[in-house]
Amino acid sequence: MDNLFYRKSKGRPDLRAFLKKLLRNRRLMLALVIGLPLAGFVVFGHHGILQRIHLQQKKTDLEMQIRAGEAQRKSLEQEIKKLDSDRTEIEKVAREKHHMAREGEQVYRVAPAK
């Protein structure tokens, strides 16, 4: 009586029977033969999804580099305008970068602390 209420345990799946059944189903085999290579090409091909993701990331990186370059260009243009028109800016650059001094001035250099 107990056997009526419980499911019978299934044995080990029969791989040979499954493969025979699969080979007999022609529609499924045709779909696998055509679908698997097509899916592989779509995902891993030269114009596939993975390549598109890689190129999209590269495009984003290049756009960020372009924005950084434009910001640097603008700051350099502002510096050029300052150097063309502002005498104090010219003097500041001459003193800091070229270590120049006015006549009669003495320059003291302080060694950095170790």
C-alpha positions in Angstrom: 0.0 0.0 0.0 2.9 2.4 0.7 4.1 2.0 -2.8 1.1 3.7 -4.2 1.8 7.0 -2.6 5.5 7.4 -3.3 7.2 8.0 -6.6 9.4 5.4 -7.8 13.1 6.4 -7.9 14.5 6.8 -11.3 17.6 4.9 -12.2 20.7 6.3 -13.8 19.9 8.3 -17.0 20.6 6.3 -20.1 22.9 8.4 -22.3 22.7 6.1 -25.3 19.0 6.1 -25.4 19.0 9.9 -25.1 21.5 10.2 -28.0 19.5 7.8 -30.2 16.3 9.8 -29.5 18.2 13.0 -30.3 19.6 11.6 -33.6 16.1 10.5 -34.7 14.6 14.0 -34.2 15.7 15.6 -37.5 14.3 19.1 -36.7 16.3 19.3 -33.5 19.4 18.0 -35.2 19.0 20.6 -38.0 18.5 23.3 -35.5 21.7 22.3 -33.5 23.8 21.9 -36.7 22.8 25.4 -37.9 22.2 27.1 -34.6 25.4 26.2 -32.7 27.9 27.6 -35.3 25.7 30.6 -35.8 25.5 31.3 -32.1 29.3 30.9 -31.9 29.8 33.4 -34.7 27.4 35.9 -33.2 29.1 35.8 -29.8 32.8 35.2 -30.7 33.1 36.3 -34.3 35.0 39.3 -35.7 31.8 41.5 -35.5 30.4 39.6 -32.5 29.1 40.7 -29.2 32.4 40.4 -27.4 34.2 42.4 -30.0 31.5 45.1 -29.8 31.8 45.3 -26.0 35.6 45.7 -26.3 35.3 48.4 -28.9 32.7 50.3 -26.9 35.1 50.3 -23.9 37.9 51.5 -26.1 35.6 54.3 -27.5 34.8 55.4 -23.9 38.5 55.5 -23.0 39.4 57.5 -26.1 36.5 60.0 -25.4 37.8 60.6 -21.9 41.3 61.2 -23.3 39.9 63.7 -25.8 38.1 65.6 -23.0 41.3 65.6 -20.9 43.3 66.9 -23.9 40.7 69.6 -24.6 40.8 70.8 -20.9 44.6 70.9 -21.0 44.5 72.8 -24.3 42.2 75.4 -22.8 44.4 75.9 -19.7 47.4 76.3 -21.9 45.6 78.9 -24.1 44.7 80.8 -20.9 48.4 80.7 -19.8 49.4 82.0 -23.2 47.0 84.9 -22.9 48.4 85.7 -19.5 52.0 85.6 -20.7 51.1 87.8 -23.7 49.4 90.6 -21.7 50.4 90.4 -18.0 53.9 91.6 -17.1 53.7 90.2 -13.5 53.0 86.7 -14.9 56.0 87.0 -17.2 58.1 88.0 -14.3 56.8 85.1 -12.2 57.6 82.6 -14.9 61.1 84.1 -15.4 61.8 83.9 -11.6 60.4 80.4 -11.0 61.3 78.5 -14.2 64.5 80.3 -15.3 65.9 81.3 -11.9 66.3 84.9 -13.0 66.6 88.0 -10.7 66.4 91.7 -11.2 69.6 93.8 -11.1 70.8 94.3 -7.6 68.8 91.4 -6.1 70.4 88.6 -4.3 68.8 85.1 -4.6 68.9 82.8 -1.6 68.3 79.2 -2.2 67.0 77.1 0.7 68.0 73.4 0.6 65.0 71.1 1.1 64.7 69.3 4.4 65.7 65.7 4.5 
